[in-house]
Amino acid sequence: MAFARPKGTEDFYPSQMAIRSRIFDSLRNTSQKYGYREVSTPAFESLGLLSKKEGEEIKEQIFTLEKRSKEEFGLRFDLTVPLTRMFMEQQKSLSKPVRWFALDRMWRYERPQKGRMREFYQLSVELFGADSLTADAEIVSLALDCLIDLGLTEKDIVLKLNDRKLLQALLLDIIPKGKLEAVIRLIDKRAKIPAEVFADELKKEGIDKVSEIESLLDSDLSSIDSSKKEVRDALASITTLLELLGDKKKYVEFDLSTARGLSYYTGIVFEVFDRTGKYRSILGGGRYDNLVEMFGGQPTPATGFGIGYSTLSLLLEDKGLISADEAGPDYFIGALSEGQASIALKLATKLRKKSTVEVDVMGRNVGNQLKYANKIKARKVIIIGEDEAKSGSAVVKDLETGKEEKISL
């Protein structure tokens, strides 16, 4: 019987692993430039904690572990939840603001599709303890720099920006307050479903003012009625945030339909898409000032974002910014007999202090060793035979330029 990898998961062969490592290194480096420090959490958490943020419906997507005694656990599906728990456990002793990031794997039991896996990797950046627009601007700026540092430009990506307070204030002129959360969840799905499906779903919720909602969602900043104080305040926040972003404003577009369907968002929200609309959201985040308190901690303002690896890597590959070509070792060292193998190993030990080195372990002839060195894309090759062993010197050949250099063994 042949075994296959589980549906919705991915194997990383050396070339794919090299790509992943390069992207992860860039994301880590960019986050650290802003003063964020890396943390890590367990792969599983209590089922009660995992379902607290998104409610009962998330339970169907959680990979639950076998119940033992009274303990019920599930695999984490994001990093905001465990990082918030971590923050709560040392909330009183931590100096504020707390700047953390984590880069790890998660799991969701759902139908796999391109860019959306059951096991996936994500960068999660969280800023606890600051309620200023400067903090929001830092988070948006860092999110953009994570993509810019990988080579993406304003021609490739757009950040769609909104404020949940603004959206909620405008919607309450049209719909009952009790329908607000359900309608925002539908708005969050609007770009992914046909217009008639969006209209039908609103009607199922008892909302008949479909055209008014659609017209509202297509508004730009200048056309929004600012007679209500809540609307004026939210518009002022967006304007100030754009000013704080400086040159990065060229990446940003106001979009009232950017909703981030989860109910815990309380202010600025944003998502990043590729300009062509080929891929799903690459990145999303916003302000969630009630989450720490919801989990039982002291009231704490917070903001952050997450970047999914699957969609990001697809976009980078599409733009020619990453390649599956795997870099080979700096040196390949071959020996023509077991008698010269010890010399090859000693030389490799010296070279490994500063370089990457592969040594032939197959006992192949010279021709096959050279073929192998070319296949693994070694930069330089050294073959040690009887003459080299006697003379105590060997030739280093650069496989790219063909240049040869004699060295002492």
TORNU-938773 format. One record per residue (C-alpha): residue number from 0; x, y, z; residue in three letters. Coordinates in nm, 3 decimals, always signed. Layout:
[NUM [X Y Z] ALA]
...
% end
This chain:
[0 [+0.000 +0.000 +0.000] MET]
[1 [+0.135 +0.342 -0.101] ALA]
[2 [+0.100 +0.619 +0.156] PHE]
[3 [+0.040 +0.981 +0.061] ALA]
[4 [+0.069 +1.300 +0.263] ARG]
[5 [-0.253 +1.409 +0.433] PRO]
[6 [-0.488 +1.622 +0.223] LYS]
[7 [-0.431 +1.995 +0.269] GLY]
[8 [-0.070 +1.962 +0.386] THR]
[9 [+0.259 +2.024 +0.209] GLU]
[10 [+0.597 +1.853 +0.192] ASP]
[11 [+0.900 +2.080 +0.173] PHE]
[12 [+1.178 +1.921 -0.032] TYR]
[13 [+1.522 +2.090 -0.011] PRO]
[14 [+1.445 +2.346 -0.285] SER]
[15 [+1.108 +2.441 -0.131] GLN]
[16 [+1.266 +2.445 +0.214] MET]
[17 [+1.530 +2.688 +0.090] ALA]
[18 [+1.255 +2.921 -0.035] ILE]
[19 [+1.064 +2.896 +0.293] ARG]
[20 [+1.377 +2.966 +0.497] SER]
[21 [+1.459 +3.272 +0.288] ARG]
[22 [+1.107 +3.415 +0.329] ILE]
[23 [+1.097 +3.334 +0.702] PHE]
[24 [+1.439 +3.494 +0.755] ASP]
[25 [+1.321 +3.811 +0.581] SER]
[26 [+0.999 +3.829 +0.786] LEU]
[27 [+1.193 +3.776 +1.111] ARG]
[28 [+1.454 +4.035 +1.019] ASN]
[29 [+1.193 +4.298 +0.927] THR]
[30 [+0.995 +4.243 +1.249] SER]
[31 [+1.310 +4.269 +1.460] GLN]
[32 [+1.403 +4.599 +1.291] LYS]
[33 [+1.089 +4.747 +1.450] TYR]
[34 [+1.184 +4.619 +1.795] GLY]
[35 [+0.953 +4.315 +1.798] TYR]
[36 [+1.081 +4.006 +1.975] ARG]
[37 [+1.009 +3.649 +1.875] GLU]
[38 [+0.809 +3.420 +2.101] VAL]
[39 [+0.668 +3.070 +2.068] SER]
[40 [+0.365 +2.886 +2.206] THR]
[41 [+0.249 +2.523 +2.231] PRO]
[42 [+0.091 +2.368 +1.921] ALA]
[43 [-0.226 +2.289 +2.119] PHE]
[44 [-0.437 +2.490 +2.360] GLU]
[45 [-0.748 +2.427 +2.566] SER]
[46 [-1.060 +2.394 +2.350] LEU]
[47 [-1.231 +2.659 +2.561] GLY]
[48 [-0.964 +2.915 +2.482] LEU]
[49 [-0.957 +2.834 +2.109] LEU]
[50 [-1.334 +2.869 +2.069] SER]
[51 [-1.363 +3.184 +2.283] LYS]
[52 [-1.253 +3.432 +2.016] LYS]
[53 [-1.461 +3.316 +1.721] GLU]
[54 [-1.749 +3.137 +1.890] GLY]
[55 [-1.907 +2.797 +1.840] GLU]
[56 [-1.871 +2.794 +1.459] GLU]
[57 [-1.491 +2.768 +1.484] ILE]
[58 [-1.518 +2.435 +1.666] LYS]
[59 [-1.594 +2.260 +1.336] GLU]
[60 [-1.259 +2.381 +1.200] GLN]
[61 [-1.046 +2.291 +1.502] ILE]
[62 [-0.841 +1.973 +1.493] PHE]
[63 [-0.942 +1.840 +1.834] THR]
[64 [-0.726 +1.598 +2.031] LEU]
[65 [-0.864 +1.291 +2.204] GLU]
[66 [-1.024 +1.387 +2.532] LYS]
[67 [-0.833 +1.265 +2.836] ARG]
[68 [-0.995 +1.289 +3.179] SER]
[69 [-1.158 +1.635 +3.190] LYS]
[70 [-0.902 +1.799 +2.961] GLU]
[71 [-1.005 +1.900 +2.610] GLU]
[72 [-0.742 +2.032 +2.368] PHE]
[73 [-0.725 +2.140 +2.007] GLY]
[74 [-0.448 +2.240 +1.765] LEU]
[75 [-0.412 +2.618 +1.734] ARG]
[76 [-0.565 +2.775 +1.421] PHE]
[77 [-0.398 +3.114 +1.461] ASP]
[78 [-0.135 +3.277 +1.683] LEU]
[79 [-0.326 +3.578 +1.817] THR]
[80 [-0.515 +3.357 +2.062] VAL]
[81 [-0.210 +3.188 +2.223] PRO]
[82 [-0.009 +3.511 +2.219] LEU]
[83 [-0.293 +3.689 +2.399] THR]
[84 [-0.297 +3.408 +2.657] ARG]
[85 [+0.080 +3.446 +2.699] MET]
[86 [+0.043 +3.818 +2.751] PHE]
[87 [-0.231 +3.769 +3.012] MET]
[88 [-0.021 +3.528 +3.217] GLU]
[89 [+0.242 +3.796 +3.280] GLN]
[90 [+0.030 +4.102 +3.211] GLN]
[91 [+0.112 +4.285 +3.537] LYS]
[92 [+0.488 +4.237 +3.518] SER]
[93 [+0.542 +4.313 +3.148] LEU]
[94 [+0.662 +4.660 +3.047] SER]
[95 [+0.417 +4.819 +2.804] LYS]
[96 [+0.391 +4.831 +2.515] PRO]
[97 [+0.467 +4.466 +2.447] VAL]
[98 [+0.596 +4.402 +2.094] ARG]
[99 [+0.590 +4.032 +2.002] TRP]
[100 [+0.590 +3.822 +1.689] PHE]
[101 [+0.565 +3.451 +1.623] ALA]
[102 [+0.625 +3.252 +1.305] LEU]
[103 [+0.495 +2.899 +1.319] ASP]
[104 [+0.254 +2.639 +1.185] ARG]
[105 [-0.119 +2.612 +1.251] MET]
[106 [-0.408 +2.387 +1.155] TRP]
[107 [-0.767 +2.433 +1.035] ARG]
[108 [-0.997 +2.150 +0.933] TYR]
[109 [-1.153 +2.290 +0.616] GLU]
[110 [-1.168 +2.226 +0.242] ARG]
[111 [-0.818 +2.279 +0.098] PRO]
[112 [-0.778 +2.515 -0.198] GLN]
[113 [-0.499 +2.708 -0.364] LYS]
[114 [-0.331 +2.926 -0.106] GLY]
[115 [-0.539 +2.780 +0.180] ARG]
[116 [-0.414 +2.465 +0.349] MET]
[117 [-0.521 +2.256 +0.648] ARG]
[118 [-0.170 +2.284 +0.786] GLU]
[119 [-0.020 +2.625 +0.720] PHE]
[120 [+0.241 +2.874 +0.834] TYR]
[121 [+0.182 +3.230 +0.945] GLN]
[122 [+0.367 +3.530 +1.080] LEU]
[123 [+0.168 +3.693 +1.361] SER]
[124 [+0.270 +4.036 +1.493] VAL]
[125 [+0.103 +4.176 +1.806] GLU]
[126 [+0.135 +4.509 +1.987] LEU]
[127 [-0.021 +4.509 +2.336] PHE]
[128 [-0.077 +4.815 +2.554] GLY]
[129 [-0.091 +5.111 +2.310] ALA]
[130 [-0.414 +5.272 +2.193] ASP]
[131 [-0.265 +5.553 +1.981] SER]
[132 [-0.290 +5.602 +1.606] LEU]
[133 [+0.090 +5.599 +1.610] THR]
[134 [+0.070 +5.234 +1.719] ALA]
[135 [-0.174 +5.159 +1.434] ASP]
[136 [+0.059 +5.335 +1.189] ALA]
[137 [+0.355 +5.129 +1.316] GLU]
[138 [+0.165 +4.805 +1.263] ILE]
[139 [+0.051 +4.902 +0.911] VAL]
[140 [+0.402 +5.022 +0.824] SER]
[141 [+0.561 +4.701 +0.952] LEU]
[142 [+0.307 +4.490 +0.762] ALA]
[143 [+0.394 +4.671 +0.439] LEU]
[144 [+0.769 +4.652 +0.504] ASP]
[145 [+0.742 +4.274 +0.547] CYS]
[146 [+0.625 +4.261 +0.184] LEU]
[147 [+0.844 +4.542 +0.051] ILE]
[148 [+1.158 +4.379 +0.193] ASP]
[149 [+1.073 +4.068 -0.012] LEU]
[150 [+1.075 +4.277 -0.330] GLY]
[151 [+0.706 +4.365 -0.375] LEU]
[152 [+0.620 +4.723 -0.482] THR]
[153 [+0.311 +4.944 -0.502] GLU]
[154 [+0.261 +4.803 -0.854] LYS]
[155 [+0.223 +4.455 -0.705] ASP]
[156 [+0.019 +4.506 -0.387] ILE]
[157 [-0.249 +4.730 -0.236] VAL]
[158 [-0.344 +4.771 +0.130] LEU]
[159 [-0.717 +4.825 +0.175] LYS]
[160 [-0.788 +5.029 +0.488] LEU]
[161 [-1.104 +5.090 +0.690] ASN]
[162 [-1.224 +5.155 +1.045] ASP]
[163 [-1.479 +4.920 +1.201] ARG]
[164 [-1.625 +5.210 +1.400] LYS]
[165 [-1.693 +5.395 +1.076] LEU]
[166 [-1.854 +5.096 +0.908] LEU]
[167 [-2.068 +5.018 +1.212] GLN]
[168 [-2.186 +5.379 +1.254] ALA]
[169 [-2.291 +5.400 +0.889] LEU]
[170 [-2.460 +5.059 +0.885] LEU]
[171 [-2.670 +5.140 +1.194] LEU]
[172 [-2.847 +5.406 +0.988] ASP]
[173 [-2.971 +5.123 +0.764] ILE]
[174 [-3.002 +4.803 +0.970] ILE]
[175 [-3.105 +4.706 +1.327] PRO]
[176 [-2.823 +4.681 +1.581] LYS]
[177 [-2.900 +4.313 +1.638] GLY]
[178 [-2.810 +4.235 +1.277] LYS]
[179 [-2.481 +4.425 +1.277] LEU]
[180 [-2.243 +4.135 +1.338] GLU]
[181 [-2.414 +3.907 +1.083] ALA]
[182 [-2.411 +4.179 +0.815] VAL]
[183 [-2.043 +4.261 +0.876] ILE]
[184 [-1.957 +3.893 +0.834] ARG]
[185 [-2.139 +3.897 +0.499] LEU]
[186 [-1.963 +4.218 +0.393] ILE]
[187 [-1.632 +4.047 +0.469] ASP]
[188 [-1.728 +3.775 +0.218] LYS]
[189 [-1.868 +4.017 -0.042] ARG]
[190 [-1.564 +4.020 -0.271] ALA]
[191 [-1.551 +3.639 -0.275] LYS]
[192 [-1.914 +3.571 -0.375] ILE]
[193 [-2.140 +3.679 -0.666] PRO]
[194 [-2.349 +3.995 -0.613] ALA]
[195 [-2.676 +3.798 -0.626] GLU]
[196 [-2.552 +3.560 -0.355] VAL]
[197 [-2.457 +3.858 -0.137] PHE]
[198 [-2.806 +4.005 -0.187] ALA]
[199 [-2.975 +3.672 -0.111] ASP]
[200 [-2.773 +3.624 +0.207] GLU]
[201 [-2.870 +3.973 +0.329] LEU]
[202 [-3.237 +3.895 +0.264] LYS]
[203 [-3.204 +3.569 +0.460] LYS]
[204 [-3.094 +3.786 +0.753] GLU]
[205 [-3.411 +3.991 +0.711] GLY]
[206 [-3.227 +4.286 +0.549] ILE]
[207 [-3.416 +4.424 +0.249] ASP]
[208 [-3.215 +4.744 +0.195] LYS]
[209 [-2.962 +4.565 -0.025] VAL]
[210 [-2.908 +4.848 -0.274] SER]
[211 [-2.851 +5.099 +0.008] GLU]
[212 [-2.585 +4.875 +0.165] ILE]
[213 [-2.413 +4.814 -0.170] GLU]
[214 [-2.414 +5.187 -0.248] SER]
[215 [-2.270 +5.263 +0.098] LEU]
[216 [-1.990 +5.010 +0.059] LEU]
[217 [-1.881 +5.172 -0.268] ASP]
[218 [-1.843 +5.515 -0.105] SER]
[219 [-1.512 +5.701 -0.101] ASP]
[220 [-1.389 +5.917 +0.187] LEU]
[221 [-1.514 +6.243 +0.038] SER]
[222 [-1.869 +6.119 -0.024] SER]
[223 [-1.943 +5.985 +0.326] ILE]
[224 [-2.202 +6.175 +0.530] ASP]
[225 [-2.010 +6.302 +0.835] SER]
[226 [-2.302 +6.454 +1.026] SER]
[227 [-2.273 +6.191 +1.304] LYS]
[228 [-1.996 +6.239 +1.560] LYS]
[229 [-1.893 +5.871 +1.544] GLU]
[230 [-1.849 +5.902 +1.168] VAL]
[231 [-1.647 +6.227 +1.197] ARG]
[232 [-1.419 +6.075 +1.461] ASP]
[233 [-1.354 +5.762 +1.254] ALA]
[234 [-1.288 +5.964 +0.938] LEU]
[235 [-1.043 +6.181 +1.134] ALA]
[236 [-0.863 +5.866 +1.255] SER]
[237 [-0.822 +5.737 +0.901] ILE]
[238 [-0.698 +6.075 +0.776] THR]
[239 [-0.444 +6.100 +1.058] THR]
[240 [-0.326 +5.744 +1.002] LEU]
[241 [-0.267 +5.812 +0.634] LEU]
[242 [-0.059 +6.117 +0.725] GLU]
[243 [+0.147 +5.911 +0.971] LEU]
[244 [+0.226 +5.656 +0.700] LEU]
[245 [+0.411 +5.918 +0.494] GLY]
[246 [+0.547 +5.773 +0.168] ASP]
[247 [+0.375 +5.441 +0.231] LYS]
[248 [+0.040 +5.608 +0.154] LYS]
[249 [+0.097 +5.509 -0.209] LYS]
[250 [+0.026 +5.148 -0.108] TYR]
[251 [-0.303 +5.233 +0.067] VAL]
[252 [-0.662 +5.262 -0.057] GLU]
[253 [-0.964 +5.338 +0.158] PHE]
[254 [-1.225 +5.063 +0.122] ASP]
[255 [-1.537 +5.073 +0.336] LEU]
[256 [-1.612 +4.709 +0.255] SER]
[257 [-1.291 +4.595 +0.428] THR]
[258 [-1.456 +4.450 +0.737] ALA]
[259 [-1.240 +4.169 +0.880] ARG]
[260 [-1.547 +3.963 +0.969] GLY]
[261 [-1.438 +3.863 +1.318] LEU]
[262 [-1.640 +4.048 +1.579] SER]
[263 [-1.348 +4.128 +1.811] TYR]
[264 [-1.205 +4.400 +1.583] TYR]
[265 [-1.274 +4.743 +1.732] THR]
[266 [-1.105 +5.008 +1.514] GLY]
[267 [-0.864 +5.028 +1.222] ILE]
[268 [-0.875 +4.717 +0.998] VAL]
[269 [-0.678 +4.638 +0.683] PHE]
[270 [-0.600 +4.369 +0.428] GLU]
[271 [-0.336 +4.343 +0.155] VAL]
[272 [-0.412 +4.202 -0.190] PHE]
[273 [-0.218 +4.165 -0.512] ASP]
[274 [-0.315 +4.435 -0.761] ARG]
[275 [-0.441 +4.184 -1.018] THR]
[276 [-0.684 +4.023 -0.775] GLY]
[277 [-0.548 +3.680 -0.865] LYS]
[278 [-0.496 +3.568 -0.506] TYR]
[279 [-0.686 +3.579 -0.181] ARG]
[280 [-0.579 +3.817 +0.096] SER]
[281 [-0.204 +3.800 +0.159] ILE]
[282 [-0.216 +3.978 +0.493] LEU]
[283 [-0.480 +4.107 +0.733] GLY]
[284 [-0.502 +4.278 +1.069] GLY]
[285 [-0.636 +4.559 +1.278] GLY]
[286 [-0.713 +4.685 +1.626] ARG]
[287 [-0.872 +4.453 +1.885] TYR]
[288 [-0.898 +4.644 +2.212] ASP]
[289 [-1.141 +4.402 +2.382] ASN]
[290 [-0.972 +4.066 +2.327] LEU]
[291 [-0.753 +4.056 +2.639] VAL]
[292 [-1.052 +4.144 +2.855] GLU]
[293 [-1.268 +3.889 +2.670] MET]
[294 [-1.018 +3.620 +2.771] PHE]
[295 [-1.032 +3.731 +3.136] GLY]
[296 [-0.737 +3.970 +3.151] GLY]
[297 [-0.722 +4.337 +3.245] GLN]
[298 [-0.858 +4.573 +2.974] PRO]
[299 [-0.571 +4.628 +2.729] THR]
[300 [-0.563 +4.795 +2.388] PRO]
[301 [-0.401 +4.583 +2.119] ALA]
[302 [-0.335 +4.580 +1.746] THR]
[303 [-0.161 +4.345 +1.507] GLY]
[304 [-0.162 +4.151 +1.181] PHE]
[305 [-0.094 +3.811 +1.029] GLY]
[306 [+0.073 +3.704 +0.702] ILE]
[307 [-0.004 +3.364 +0.553] GLY]
[308 [+0.294 +3.187 +0.396] TYR]
[309 [+0.100 +2.990 +0.131] SER]
[310 [-0.047 +3.287 -0.058] THR]
[311 [+0.262 +3.502 -0.006] LEU]
[312 [+0.491 +3.239 -0.158] SER]
[313 [+0.257 +3.197 -0.458] LEU]
[314 [+0.263 +3.572 -0.525] LEU]
[315 [+0.642 +3.597 -0.486] LEU]
[316 [+0.689 +3.307 -0.726] GLU]
[317 [+0.445 +3.464 -0.973] ASP]
[318 [+0.644 +3.790 -0.964] LYS]
[319 [+0.975 +3.609 -1.015] GLY]
[320 [+1.102 +3.714 -0.673] LEU]
[321 [+1.177 +3.363 -0.554] ILE]
[322 [+1.300 +3.056 -0.734] SER]
[323 [+1.291 +2.686 -0.661] ALA]
[324 [+1.654 +2.662 -0.772] ASP]
[325 [+1.845 +2.532 -0.474] GLU]
[326 [+2.191 +2.669 -0.405] ALA]
[327 [+2.454 +2.398 -0.404] GLY]
[328 [+2.754 +2.357 -0.170] PRO]
[329 [+3.062 +2.576 -0.197] ASP]
[330 [+3.281 +2.268 -0.251] TYR]
[331 [+3.246 +1.909 -0.365] PHE]
[332 [+3.543 +1.691 -0.271] ILE]
[333 [+3.596 +1.355 -0.434] GLY]
[334 [+3.850 +1.079 -0.362] ALA]
[335 [+3.957 +0.812 -0.611] LEU]
[336 [+4.011 +0.541 -0.352] SER]
[337 [+3.949 +0.464 +0.013] GLU]
[338 [+4.313 +0.547 +0.077] GLY]
[339 [+4.255 +0.910 -0.024] GLN]
[340 [+3.916 +0.933 +0.153] ALA]
[341 [+4.077 +1.027 +0.486] SER]
[342 [+4.259 +1.317 +0.313] ILE]
[343 [+3.930 +1.433 +0.160] ALA]
[344 [+3.756 +1.423 +0.499] LEU]
[345 [+4.037 +1.619 +0.670] LYS]
[346 [+4.027 +1.884 +0.396] LEU]
[347 [+3.647 +1.905 +0.426] ALA]
[348 [+3.677 +1.960 +0.802] THR]
[349 [+3.909 +2.257 +0.744] LYS]
[350 [+3.691 +2.408 +0.470] LEU]
[351 [+3.370 +2.369 +0.673] ARG]
[352 [+3.492 +2.633 +0.917] LYS]
[353 [+3.391 +2.892 +0.657] LYS]
[354 [+3.221 +2.704 +0.372] SER]
[355 [+2.962 +2.437 +0.287] THR]
[356 [+3.118 +2.112 +0.170] VAL]
[357 [+2.999 +1.777 +0.033] GLU]
[358 [+3.230 +1.476 +0.019] VAL]
[359 [+3.173 +1.180 -0.214] ASP]
[360 [+3.056 +0.879 -0.016] VAL]
[361 [+2.959 +0.657 -0.312] MET]
[362 [+3.303 +0.551 -0.436] GLY]
[363 [+3.226 +0.666 -0.793] ARG]
[364 [+3.479 +0.718 -1.071] ASN]
[365 [+3.602 +1.067 -1.164] VAL]
[366 [+3.353 +1.116 -1.446] GLY]
[367 [+3.051 +1.031 -1.233] ASN]
[368 [+3.179 +1.243 -0.944] GLN]
[369 [+3.205 +1.545 -1.174] LEU]
[370 [+2.856 +1.479 -1.314] LYS]
[371 [+2.721 +1.468 -0.960] TYR]
[372 [+2.904 +1.789 -0.862] ALA]
[373 [+2.743 +1.967 -1.157] ASN]
[374 [+2.401 +1.824 -1.080] LYS]
[375 [+2.405 +1.949 -0.720] ILE]
[376 [+2.534 +2.288 -0.845] LYS]
[377 [+2.854 +2.283 -0.643] ALA]
[378 [+3.053 +2.603 -0.696] ARG]
[379 [+3.395 +2.436 -0.684] LYS]
[380 [+3.525 +2.081 -0.706] VAL]
[381 [+3.839 +1.911 -0.571] ILE]
[382 [+3.934 +1.557 -0.674] ILE]
[383 [+4.202 +1.379 -0.466] ILE]
[384 [+4.385 +1.089 -0.626] GLY]
[385 [+4.716 +0.913 -0.578] GLU]
[386 [+4.922 +1.201 -0.725] ASP]
[387 [+4.752 +1.457 -0.501] GLU]
[388 [+4.807 +1.240 -0.195] ALA]
[389 [+5.179 +1.209 -0.271] LYS]
[390 [+5.238 +1.577 -0.358] SER]
[391 [+5.024 +1.716 -0.076] GLY]
[392 [+4.848 +1.951 -0.318] SER]
[393 [+4.534 +1.948 -0.532] ALA]
[394 [+4.353 +2.151 -0.798] VAL]
[395 [+4.038 +2.348 -0.714] VAL]
[396 [+3.818 +2.392 -1.020] LYS]
[397 [+3.549 +2.662 -1.035] ASP]
[398 [+3.261 +2.491 -1.216] LEU]
[399 [+3.106 +2.821 -1.325] GLU]
[400 [+3.415 +2.991 -1.473] THR]
[401 [+3.633 +2.688 -1.542] GLY]
[402 [+3.924 +2.857 -1.361] LYS]
[403 [+4.165 +2.623 -1.179] GLU]
[404 [+4.378 +2.697 -0.871] GLU]
[405 [+4.637 +2.478 -0.700] LYS]
[406 [+4.614 +2.450 -0.321] ILE]
[407 [+4.809 +2.278 -0.046] SER]
[408 [+4.632 +1.995 +0.131] LEU]
% end
